[in-house]
Every structure is written in structure tokens, then in C-alpha cells.
Amino acid sequence: MLPMVDSQPVRARIALFLVFEATATGREAAMTINAQEFNQLAKTVFAPIYPVIARQILETTGIQGGCCLDVGCGAGDLGFAVLQQADLAVGFVDASAEMVALVQHTIDAHELQQRCQAVCSDVSQLEVAANSVDLIVSRGSVFFWDQPQQVFKHLFQALKPGGWMYIGGGFGNRQLLDQVIADFKARGEEERFRARIQRNLGTASRQQLDTILKKSGIRDYFIRHDESIGLWAVIHKDT
Ligand SMILES: C[S@@+](CC[C@H](N)C(=O)[O-])C[C@H]1O[C@@H](n2cnc3c(N)ncnc32)[C@H](O)[C@@H]1O
């Protein structure tokens, strides 16, 4: 059960940092992800990974409150996990209208309108005020971005001084990864799944991510990368 928070300050925080206007450019992007199928995975096989990743994010960044964006949020499971563990208002952003509808359904079902807002937009086009966001999280989406360098720059300007981004992909820890692999094996999809992990979370992807960050001009970052945790760029904006 998601927490229900009904406080004016949280609602004000939401209004401050996202501009949900008609300029948002939602699209069914050149993505092969089926929203319903992905949601099914997110709510079953992947379900245990989100609270673990959320904890890793909050422990690494030290963020305890303020405004958070989950970009490329899918059905919103990482953002909702973050919401359960910290006093954050969360904006959910995805290019897929179907994914955003799933997020909205959860917001409505748990009466989280005071604390959450969902918008359909390509992350590169997202209208977000400069210096307004404490934490930007994203799991499994960066691998789809057309111009990641520009997106990192765009998101970085949205961070408050002292804010953090935690962007990448992974399955939480070794045990959870093994469980997910076992599930894909049972469906006869182990090889394809392992190939995707290798492509997105392997050494070449790490090097690519490092290059992208360097080219984007972001200086204060580090990369967390190993087989257990996955591949994550952790970015800080100086105060
Ligand atoms: C693999 S799913 C991950 C979803 C979610 N973050 C999770 O971990 O459960 C990738 C998501 O990124 C979204 N996405 C890909 N490219 C995007 C872009 N340029 N702007 C916004 N969303 C994007 C897709 O629509 C999809 O929902």
C-alpha cells in the first residue's frame, strides 16, 4: 500500500517544478516496449528490485525530501518505491502515453494526487524549471534516448544546486538478478535476456556512458558498475 500524504506544502512543491502544459511531446516512441507486457513484468518478476534500488539511491545521494523526477518511468514502479521511502513529491515522465496512463491509474487508485503528477513527454522535450529538482532517477530508459548527451545537459540544468541524478539500469543486487534470470530461463528467454543485460549493462555500455557524461560537460559524477548492481551514473550539482 502506498502512503497517502495530504499536505499543502507537497502539492506546492509539485506545482513549482514541472510545467505540464500542452507543449509536452508525448509519443509512442520508436520503442519495442509493450506497455501492458512491461507492466506485467514490473508488477511480478521485477517487483522486488524497485524498493532495493530506491534504497540504494536514497542512501547514495542522502536525499530525504523535496522534489523528484522519474524519467522514462514506465509504469512508475521506481518512482513509487522512492516515494514510499522518502518525503518526496514525484513527477513521472514517459514518452509512452500508455505507460503514463498506468502511472495515472496508480496515482488515482492510491489517492496520491497531492504528491505525484504524471506527464507524457519525451525526456528531451520536458519542460522543467531550472534549479528546481532535488533528485532525478531513471532506470532502464537511458539506453533508448536518441541524444543522451543533450538529455543529460537538459536534466542537469533542472537540478537544484546540491541535487542529484541517479540514472542507469540494474536489478538491485546479485540475488535479485539471479531470480530474474531464473524467471526468464523458465520462459525459455534466458539467452535473449542475458544478451540484453550484456548490451545495456556491460563494459562497452559503461564506457559509452562515461563518454556521454564527459561530452555533456558534467564534471561531478561517478559511475557505479558491477554485475550485481548494474550500471548507474551518479551525478551531483554543486551548491
Ligand atoms: C525499460 S522501460 C523502464 C521503465 C521503468 N523505468 C522501470 O524501470 O520499470 C524504459 C522506459 O523508458 C521510456 N522511454 C524511452 N525513451 C524515452 C524518452 N526519450 N523520453 C521519455 N521516455 C522514454 C519508455 O517509454 C519506457 O517506458
The ligand as an SDF file (V2000), in Angstrom:
LIG
                    3D

 27 29  0  0  0  0  0  0  0  0999 V2000
   12.6880   -0.4970  -19.8960 C   0  0  0  0  0  0  0  0  0  0  0  0
   11.4300    0.6840  -19.5810 S   0  0  0  0  0  0  0  0  0  0  0  0
   11.8110    1.0610  -17.9150 C   0  0  0  0  0  0  0  0  0  0  0  0
   10.6340    1.6000  -17.1920 C   0  0  0  0  0  0  0  0  0  0  0  0
   10.8590    1.9350  -15.7080 C   0  0  0  0  0  0  0  0  0  0  0  0
   11.8730    2.9620  -15.5390 N   0  0  0  0  0  0  0  0  0  0  0  0
   11.2130    0.7230  -14.9080 C   0  0  0  0  0  0  0  0  0  0  0  0
   12.3920    0.5400  -14.5590 O   0  0  0  0  0  0  0  0  0  0  0  0
   10.3010   -0.0470  -14.6010 O   0  0  0  0  0  0  0  0  0  0  0  0
   12.0050    2.1190  -20.4570 C   0  0  0  0  0  0  0  0  0  0  0  0
   11.0220    3.2750  -20.4510 C   0  0  0  0  0  0  0  0  0  0  0  0
   11.6600    4.4370  -20.9850 O   0  0  0  0  0  0  0  0  0  0  0  0
   10.7170    5.1430  -21.7720 C   0  0  0  0  0  0  0  0  0  0  0  0
   11.4680    5.9960  -22.7090 N   0  0  0  0  0  0  0  0  0  0  0  0
   12.3590    5.6140  -23.6430 C   0  0  0  0  0  0  0  0  0  0  0  0
   12.8500    6.6880  -24.3080 N   0  0  0  0  0  0  0  0  0  0  0  0
   12.2790    7.7810  -23.7520 C   0  0  0  0  0  0  0  0  0  0  0  0
   12.3890    9.1770  -23.9920 C   0  0  0  0  0  0  0  0  0  0  0  0
   13.2060    9.6600  -24.9140 N   0  0  0  0  0  0  0  0  0  0  0  0
   11.6430   10.0080  -23.2310 N   0  0  0  0  0  0  0  0  0  0  0  0
   10.8140    9.5200  -22.2630 C   0  0  0  0  0  0  0  0  0  0  0  0
   10.6670    8.2080  -22.0120 N   0  0  0  0  0  0  0  0  0  0  0  0
   11.3900    7.3430  -22.7400 C   0  0  0  0  0  0  0  0  0  0  0  0
    9.9100    4.0450  -22.4420 C   0  0  0  0  0  0  0  0  0  0  0  0
    8.6510    4.5010  -22.9020 O   0  0  0  0  0  0  0  0  0  0  0  0
    9.7930    3.0390  -21.3230 C   0  0  0  0  0  0  0  0  0  0  0  0
    8.6380    3.2350  -20.5520 O   0  0  0  0  0  0  0  0  0  0  0  0
  1  2  1  0
  2  3  1  0
  2 10  1  0
  3  4  1  0
  4  5  1  0
  5  6  1  0
  5  7  1  0
  7  8  2  0
  7  9  1  0
 10 11  1  0
 11 12  1  0
 11 26  1  0
 12 13  1  0
 13 14  1  0
 13 24  1  0
 14 15  1  0
 14 23  1  0
 15 16  2  0
 16 17  1  0
 17 18  1  0
 17 23  2  0
 18 19  1  0
 18 20  2  0
 20 21  1  0
 21 22  2  0
 22 23  1  0
 24 25  1  0
 24 26  1  0
 26 27  1  0
M  CHG  2   2   1   9  -1
M  END
$$$$
